[in-house]
Amino acid sequence: MVYRVVLIGAGIISRNHLEAIRQVGTLEAAAVADTDESKGKALAEEYGISFYRDYEEMVTKEKPDIAVIALPHHLHASCAVWCAKQGCHLLLEKPMALNVDQCDEILQAVATAGVKLMVGHTQHYWPANIQAKQLIASGELGRLLAVHDTRHLYYYRDNRPDWFLEKAKAGGGILMNLGAHSIDKIQWLTDSRVHRVKASVTYEGPRGDVEGSGCIFLETDSGLSGVIVQSGYEGPPKDETELIFSHGMAKLISAKGLWISKGGEYEQVEPIPEEDPFVLQFKDLLQAIGNEQDPDSSGEYARSVIAALEAVYRSDRTGVEQHV
Ligand SMILES: NC(=O)c1ccc[n+]([C@@H]2O[C@H](COP(=O)([O-])OP(=O)(O)OC[C@H]3O[C@@H](n4cnc5c(N)ncnc54)[C@H](O)[C@@H]3O)[C@@H](O)[C@H]2O)c1
């Protein structure tokens, strides 16, 4: 069977999805919708698919099996609920929604419609992350005791779409967008859920009203401690996760690889063959649809990331530790 896919949102991430669809034999891209006509039409032409300005019209006419929702965060919930009601399986970009209440609306709509929902937590598919998860499970370096995750990325680049810097539309700044990846990465790597946080954020960016940096101290329900430090201000880019074990350490550098130390300098672990994370993500969704099971990155799972982020912002506001 070939599944027809439509894309809602023709922005930065849409190409990753369309390239992945090309590589998965059982998927066919049918159409793309975007309120920005020139952007949407150009993408549709490039990939030889239909263009619509209105996603409701597109879904009604195209009757796709799967809708990929790649919209600004404030539109995730309304779009996912509407598409679920039309009977589409959903690949909804991360973060799932602006808050837990919206996540619950999506979960309710998906359950009622009997469709599958996967949220695009692509961290699960990067080869070095997969190797790190295996390393933790193997016990080779002993017990995992702490995680230190750092992300530095200039967040105010001129071509960043404005909505990312508006709290009402993005739900938050660097933590909502990239912190969602860090929280997901820590939860997924360690098979645990963040259940306690103490966090503070800063608002020093040149535009917008979202936080430009944040520090999170967290604890998971397995008793693991973690620190996430993110900065969107000027500085050298960095995207690293250090894992501190009882008998060694590991360093995960995003999209680059995994290093381990059993004492002394880090040595790189032989990389595993790379497969496009967006391809693996679609394969996971297809398996979930075919086997009538929830994908790894289910709606319930993605809700836990939003619940942790809500607690982060609450902790910053109140100045005290928050339970998730
Ligand atoms: N998984 C990842 O690694 C990853 C990477 C980048 C972005 N993302 C996520 O993907 C989503 C989209 O991000 P992006 O960087 O592509 O943003 P973007 O701003 O480049 O794209 C969003 C698009 O949605 C369109 N749009 C807005 N309102 C619309 C509407 N009502 N109907 C149809 N189209 C509408 C905009 O015109 C724009 O083209 C976000 O949730 C983001 O966090 C995920």
PDBQT file of the ligand as one rigid body, heavy atoms in Angstrom, charges set to zero:
ROOT
HETATM    1  N1  LIG A 401      12.367  18.257  14.210  1.00  0.00    +0.000 N 
HETATM    2  C1  LIG A 401      13.240  19.233  14.047  1.00  0.00    +0.000 C 
HETATM    3  O1  LIG A 401      14.439  19.032  14.180  1.00  0.00    +0.000 OA
HETATM    4  C2  LIG A 401      12.727  20.606  13.681  1.00  0.00    +0.000 A 
HETATM    5  C3  LIG A 401      13.591  21.522  13.046  1.00  0.00    +0.000 A 
HETATM    6  C4  LIG A 401      13.054  22.771  12.668  1.00  0.00    +0.000 A 
HETATM    7  C5  LIG A 401      11.734  23.082  12.968  1.00  0.00    +0.000 A 
HETATM    8  N2  LIG A 401      10.940  22.178  13.618  1.00  0.00    +0.000 N 
HETATM    9  C6  LIG A 401       9.540  22.493  13.962  1.00  0.00    +0.000 C 
HETATM   10  O2  LIG A 401       8.792  22.526  12.732  1.00  0.00    +0.000 OA
HETATM   11  C7  LIG A 401       7.725  23.495  12.855  1.00  0.00    +0.000 C 
HETATM   12  C8  LIG A 401       7.864  24.501  11.711  1.00  0.00    +0.000 C 
HETATM   13  O3  LIG A 401       9.112  25.146  11.831  1.00  0.00    +0.000 OA
HETATM   14  P1  LIG A 401       9.805  25.877  10.580  1.00  0.00    +0.000 P 
HETATM   15  O4  LIG A 401      11.192  26.179  11.021  1.00  0.00    +0.000 OA
HETATM   16  O5  LIG A 401       9.585  25.100   9.341  1.00  0.00    +0.000 OA
HETATM   17  O6  LIG A 401       8.958  27.237  10.580  1.00  0.00    +0.000 OA
HETATM   18  P2  LIG A 401       8.660  28.220   9.329  1.00  0.00    +0.000 P 
HETATM   19  O7  LIG A 401       8.209  29.497   9.883  1.00  0.00    +0.000 OA
HETATM   20  O8  LIG A 401       9.833  28.195   8.409  1.00  0.00    +0.000 OA
HETATM   21  O9  LIG A 401       7.457  27.468   8.590  1.00  0.00    +0.000 OA
HETATM   22  C9  LIG A 401       6.123  27.552   9.019  1.00  0.00    +0.000 C 
HETATM   23  C10 LIG A 401       5.266  27.770   7.785  1.00  0.00    +0.000 C 
HETATM   24  O10 LIG A 401       3.888  27.730   8.159  1.00  0.00    +0.000 OA
HETATM   25  C11 LIG A 401       3.209  28.665   7.339  1.00  0.00    +0.000 C 
HETATM   26  N3  LIG A 401       1.903  28.984   7.931  1.00  0.00    +0.000 N 
HETATM   27  C12 LIG A 401       1.626  29.824   8.949  1.00  0.00    +0.000 A 
HETATM   28  N4  LIG A 401       0.308  29.800   9.215  1.00  0.00    +0.000 NA
HETATM   29  C13 LIG A 401      -0.253  28.915   8.356  1.00  0.00    +0.000 A 
HETATM   30  C14 LIG A 401      -1.573  28.437   8.153  1.00  0.00    +0.000 A 
HETATM   31  N5  LIG A 401      -2.594  28.856   8.895  1.00  0.00    +0.000 N 
HETATM   32  N6  LIG A 401      -1.785  27.534   7.164  1.00  0.00    +0.000 NA
HETATM   33  C15 LIG A 401      -0.761  27.091   6.394  1.00  0.00    +0.000 A 
HETATM   34  N7  LIG A 401       0.512  27.514   6.547  1.00  0.00    +0.000 NA
HETATM   35  C16 LIG A 401       0.754  28.411   7.518  1.00  0.00    +0.000 A 
HETATM   36  C17 LIG A 401       4.157  29.841   7.247  1.00  0.00    +0.000 C 
HETATM   37  O11 LIG A 401       3.851  30.687   6.145  1.00  0.00    +0.000 OA
HETATM   38  C18 LIG A 401       5.500  29.133   7.112  1.00  0.00    +0.000 C 
HETATM   39  O12 LIG A 401       5.861  28.947   5.757  1.00  0.00    +0.000 OA
HETATM   40  C19 LIG A 401       7.866  24.080  14.250  1.00  0.00    +0.000 C 
HETATM   41  O13 LIG A 401       7.048  23.348  15.119  1.00  0.00    +0.000 OA
HETATM   42  C20 LIG A 401       9.335  23.854  14.601  1.00  0.00    +0.000 C 
HETATM   43  O14 LIG A 401       9.597  23.836  15.979  1.00  0.00    +0.000 OA
HETATM   44  C21 LIG A 401      11.420  20.950  13.951  1.00  0.00    +0.000 A 
ENDROOT
TORSDOF 0
